[in-house]
Amino acid sequence: MLDSHVRAELAALLPASSLLTTPEDTKPYECDGLTLFREQPAAVVLPENEAQVAAILRICHAARVPVVARGAGTSLSGGALPHRDGVVLSMAKFRRILTIDTLARTAVVQPGVRNLAISEAAAPHGLYYAPDPSSQIACSIGGNVAENAGGVHCLKYGLTVHNVRRVRGLLITGEPVEFGGASLDSAGYDLLALITGSEGLLAVITEVTVKLTPKPQLAQVACAAFDDIEKAGAAVGAIIGEGIIPAGLEMMDQPATRAVEEFVHAGYPLDAAAVLLVESDGTPEEVDDEMGEIRRVLTASGATSIRVSRDERERLLLWSGRKAAFPAVGRLSPDYYCIDGTIPRKALPLVLRRTAEWSKEFGLACANVFHAGDGNLHPLILFDANKEGEIEKTIAFGDRILELCIEVGGTVTGEHGVGVEKLSTMCTQFAPDELERFHGVKAAFDPSGLLNPGKGVPTLARCAEFGRMHVHHGQLRHPDIPRF
């Protein structure tokens, strides 16, 4: 229950429809896209302007009430999981695109604006916003910044951090703060990179200036089939090794491809063990040359067939399958768990082979859909939450995949964030002194620890509870030099 004094202050600030406190009203906010973890908050507030957000933060800070900022709720790591004694601060009403500057190629938007809506607004000017998560029709730009979201075209055009110029926000005290600026660089520490991917631990985002990219004259995508998934993984490294940086380089294994084909009818080869989607964009001459090189490398890597889109309609159709992979796989099983880990590209064949072996060991089907060019894996573990023990098996399977990512020199997350999902594997990846330094950064912005508490970085006590031991893989380092 929310303290009566705090509730009265919030009620005086907000319309009745913008303060939710009854269980039936707060239940829709009990989880985000990761449904394995659920918790109802003491209250949900839906402010309409920055002044209201600042006032809410001041009220909660004074009363020591935890605050969890929430965008569209599409996070897949439990990043927006409520605190039972806290307030969920929904930014859903911040949906305005404030300005589009065609000369500077930037847009200033509120955090509740959908990712795809930015590109739709910029399209008449021949521009678009490059990062394109699979959830772009629903996810909000504030959440994209909080998680440093990626997408199928981030291999060439970068993640969210590479496409944001400025972020305005509020500290837990209600004090306004800005990161970055209108220019390409700003004085002092690069705090813009720090806030991007900070998972709501440091500040509440209220405004974002994003970079817009000119639409290419032409784009084509090649759909290459392989009779062996390890060959497809090796082909990814071969393409990059040739100095080719495609606009997109994605992979789906056979279970994912079959699910997607039934869902969107894109014409994927159903007998293939794996499918690669490789896109080239630029001028017609550039695309023609690069697509020729891509076809050469794919053929040399063992592709059994290669289909190149003949027009924009066919290109979008081929991509629609990859974009719809998550909902398509959702039709195969009552539940699925989407993992997010990143590895060096050279480790793709090994990780795919081990994942297949563990799928048999745990007795759980697993479909693989991922940003192959970035080495960003998204194994989808299929399970039934109504069957006793399957949730526990699913989490154990997922943790084993993430531990392998660490072992081969990767990391436990690429774009979904840590949230509550990966706290235990954070204990494996980072040493105690490193975790303490992360907490030091948190304390510099939020000394009271009220913004999204219990997320992102585990305490040493939590690591002890998990029974996790840090293991360091990769290059050796001097023991007196901290690694970040």
N, C-alpha and C positions, 0 to 999 in steps of 0.2 A: 504494500500500500504506500502511496505517496504521502509524505508529510502534509498535514492539513494546511499548514502555513504556506508551503511551497505551492500546493494546489490552488490556494486562494490567490497567490501572486500571479500564477500562470493564467488563471481564469479571468483576472482583471486585465491581463495583457491581450488575450486572444479571444476571438469569437467562440461561442460554445462548440461550433462544428469543427474547430481547429484544435480542441483539447479532448483527447480520447482517454478515458480512464476505466471504463467498464470492461470486463473480460471479453465480452463478445465483440467489442470495438477494437481491442488491442490484439486479438488473436491473429488477424491477417498479417501482423508484423512479427510473429514469433520466430521466423526464420527467413533466410534469403534463399538463393537457388540451391544451397546445400541443405537438404532437409534432414540429414542425419542428426543435426543438433537443433533443438528448439527451446525457447524460453520466452515467456510473455513478459513485457516490460510493465513497470508501474504506471506509465503514461506514454502517450504518443502526442507530439505537438506538430502542427503543420503551419509554420509561419508563412507570411506572404512577402516579407521584405527584410532587408538586412538589419534594420533597426530592431525588428521583433526578434531576429536570431540573436543579436547582441544582448538584448534584454533577457532572453531565455537563458543564455549562457551565464550572465551575471547572477541570475536567481539560483541556478543550479550550483554555480561555483560557491556562492555564499553558504548554501545549505549542504555542501559536499554531496551532491546528487550526481551519479554518473550520467554521462551523455553519450549516446551512440548516434552519429549522423548516418542517414540512410538516403540513398538515391532511388533507383528503380528496383532495388532488391534482387538484381540478377547475379550478384556475387556468388561464386561457387566454392568459397573457402570459409563461409561463416563469418565473413568480415562485418556483416551488419546484424549479427546475432545480438538480441537485446540483453541488457543487464536487468535482472529481476527487480532490483531496487532503483532502477534508473529510468531515464527518459529517452525515448527514440525521437530524434530530431529529423523529421522527414523534410527533405528539400524538394518534394514533388511539385510544389506550386511555383518554383523558380524555373519557368519554362520559356523565357523570352530570349530571342536572339537580338541583342542590343544594337550592334552595328556590324556591317560588312564593309571593309575597306579594300576595294579592288586594286588600288595602287600598291598598298603595303602587303596585300594578299593576307589579310588577317580578318578574323571575326571575333567579336566580344560577345560571349554568351553566358547565360546563367547556368548553374550546375545541373538543373533538372532538364535541360534541353537534351533530346535524344541524339545519339551519335549520328544516325542517318539524316536527321532533320537539318544538320549543319550542311551536309553535302547537297541536300535538296534545295536549301536556300541559296547556296552559292552557285548552283548549276547554271542559272541564266547568265552568269558572268564568266562561264568557262572554267570554273574552279571547283574544287572539292576538298573534303577533309580526308586525308589518306588513311589513318588507322581505322581498320574496319573489323572489329570483333564479330564473331558469328551472331552475337546477340544485338547487333547494331540497330535493329528496328525497335529495340526496347531499352537498351542500356543507356544511361545518362552520362554526359560528359564529366560531371563531378565524380561519379564512380569510376570512370575511365582514368581520371587523374589520380584518384586515391589508390587504384590498383596498378597503375602504369599498364593499361590494357594494350594488347597487341592486335593481331588480325592477319588475314591471309596476304596482305600486301605490305607488311612491315619489314620483310626482308630487304626490300629496296628503299622504302620510304621511312622506315624507322617506327619505333614504338611511340606511345603517347608522349614520353619525355622529350622526344625529338621533334614534336609537332605542337608544343605549347610554348608560348612566349611569356605569359604572365599569369599568375594566379593570385587572386585576392581572397582573403579569408579572415576568420576571427579566431583569436585564441580563446581558451576556456574562460578567461576573465571578461570576454566581450571586446577586448582590444583589437582593432583592425590591424592587419598585417598584409604586406604585399611581397611577392616573390617574383623575380624577373622584371621585365619591363618591355617597352615598345621596341627597343633596339635588340640586335642579335646577342648582345652581351650586356651585363650590368656589373657595377662595381661590387667588390667584396666576395664573400664565399658564394658558391653556386647553390644557394638554398632552393632555387627552383627545382633542381634535380632531387633535392632532399624531400621536398613536399610531394613530389610526384612518386607515387608508390608508397606513401607513408600510411596508408590504410586508415585514415581518420584518427591517427594517434596524436597528431601535432596541432591541427587546426581544422576548423570547419570551413570548407570551400564555399564561397559565395559568388565568385565570378571568375571566368577563365577567358584568356585571349589565346586563340589557336591559330596556327599557321595554315593557310590554304594553299593548295597545290594546283597548278594548271592541269586541265585534263589532257591526256596524251592524244595525239592525232589518231593513233591506231593502237589497238591491243589485240593480241591473239593468245589463245591458250592451247597447249598441247596436252592431250590425255594419253598417257603412255601406260600400257599394261605389262605386267611382269608375272612370270610363272613361279617366282620365288620371292618372298618378302625381303630376304636379306640382299638379294640383287637390287631390289628397289631402293633399299637403304644405302647401298654402296653407290648407286647412281646419283643420289643426292650429293654425296661428297665429290663425285667425279665432275658434276656440273660446276660446283663452286671452285673446284681445283683447276678448272679450265679458265678461271677468271670471269665466268659469266655470273652476273647478279640479276636473276630474273625478278620481275615485279612480284611474282608469287611462286612458291614452290611447296606444294602440299602433298600429303600422302594419305591414302585410306587403304586399309587391308580388306580382305574379301568379306568378312562379316559386316563391316561398315558399308562397303560398296553395295552389297546386296540389299541391305536395309534402305539405303538412300535411293537406289534405283526404283524400288517398289513405291517409294514416297514421291519422287519428283520426275521419274522417267526421263533421265538425262541421256540415256544410251550408253551407260558404262558397261564395259565388258565383264560379265558376271563370272566367267571362268577364270579370271585373273586372280592370282594370290594377293596382288597389291596393285594399286593404281597411283600414278604420279600426275599431278596437275602442275604444269610449268607455264607461266605466262611471261610474255615479252611485250613491252609497250614503248612508244616513242614515235618517231616519224616512220612512214611506210618503209623507207630504205633501211632504217635501223632495225625495225622489226623483222624485215625479210632476212637480213644478215644474221641477226641473233637467233632467229628461229631455225635457220639452217644449221647453226652450230649446236643448238639444243638437240635437234633431231639426230645429228651425228653422234653426240655423246650418249644419248639415250639408246641408240642402236648398238653402239659399242659396249654398252653396259648390260645388254641382254634383253631389251624391251621386245616383247613379242608382237606388239602392234602400237602404232602411234597415230592418233587422230588429231588434226589441227582444226580449230574452229574456222569456219568459212565466212562468218559474219558476226555482228554484235549480238544478234539473237542467240546464236549457237554458243558464243562465248559465255553469255550470262546463264544459259541453261547448264553448261558444264560446271560453272561456279555455284549454281543454285544447289546442286547436290552437296557440295562441301559445306555451304552455308547452313544447309538443313540437316546436317549429319546428326546433331544432338537430338532434335525432335524425332528424326527417323529411327534412330537406335532406341529411343524411348518407347517405340511401338513393339519392341521385341521382348520386353521384360517389364514386370511391375515396377521395378526400380533400377536405376543405374547410378554409379559413382564415377564422376569424371576427375581423373588425376591430372595434375599440372606440374610437370618437372622439365628441366632443361639439361641437355647433355651436349658434349662436343659431337659434331656431325659424324666423325669417324667411328663413334661408339654406337651408331644407330643399329647396325646388324646385330651386335651383341645384345643390346637391350631388348630388341624385338624378339630375339630367340629366347632369352631368359623369361620374358613376359609370357610367351606362349607356353613354356615349360611350367611356369607357376600357375597359369590358368588351369592346366590339367591337375596340378597338385592340389589346388584349392577347390577344384570342382566348380569353378565359376567362369562362365564365358566372358571374353574380353574382346571388344572391338577397338581398333586403333585408328584414331583420326588426329592428325597433328600438323603443325607448322614445320615441315621437314627441313626447310632451308635454314630456319633458326635453331633447329635441334630442340624445339619446344613440343614435348609429348603431351598427348591427351588420351591415354588409355581409358576406355569406358568399361568399367566392370559391371556386369549384369547380375542382379541379385533380387531376392524377394524378401522384403523386410518383415513379412508375416511368417517366414520360416525361422524357427528357432536357431540361433547361432549364425545366421547368414550375415547379419550386420557386422558382427565381430570378425568373421572370416574376410569380409570385404575390406574392412579397415586394415587388417593385417596384410592382405594382398597389396593394397595400395601403399602401405608403409614400406613394404619390401621393394616395390618399384622405386620409390623415392630414395631409399637407402642405396640402391644400385646407381641412381643418378649421381649421388654424392661420390660413390666409389669410383666412377669413371671420370670424375673431374667436373661434374655438373652441379646443379643446384636444385633445391626442393620446390622452386616455383619459377615460372616464367612470366605469367601475366595474371594469374588468379589471386595472387597474394597468399599470405600465411593464414590470416584470420585466426580461427580456433582449430582448423583442420590440421595444420602442419606444425603445431607447437612442439610435438614430440620429436619430429624429425629435425626441427631447428636445433634441438639439443644435440643431435648427432652431427650436424654440419658445423656448428660454431662452438668454439671453446668457451669456458666460463668467463675468461677475461674479455672476450669479444662481446658476449651477451651483456656484460656489465657496461661496456661502452655504449651499446645500443640503448640501454636504459638511461645512460647519462644524456644522450641526445633527447630522449623523450622528456626527461626531467627539465631540460633547458626550455622547453616550450610549455610543458604541462606539469609543473612541480607537484600538483595535487593528485595527478594520475587519474583524472576523471574522464578524459576523452577516450572512448572505446577501450575501457580497461580489460586486461586479460587477453588481448589480441596481439598478433604480430611477433612479439619477442617474449619467450618464456622466462620466468624467473628461475634462478638456480634451484629453488625449492621445488618448482614444478618439474624440472629436469630430473631431480632426485625421485620424485613421485613416479615419473615415467620409467625410471630405471635406465635412462639413456646415457651413453658415454660418448663424448666427442671423439670422432676419428678424423684425422687430417689426411687427405689424399691430394696428390698433385705435387707441385714443386716444393722442395725443401725451403725453409726460411729460418732466419736467425731467431732463436727463442726469445730474444729481447725486443723483436720488432713486431708490433701488433699487425694483424692482417684484417682488412676490412673488405 
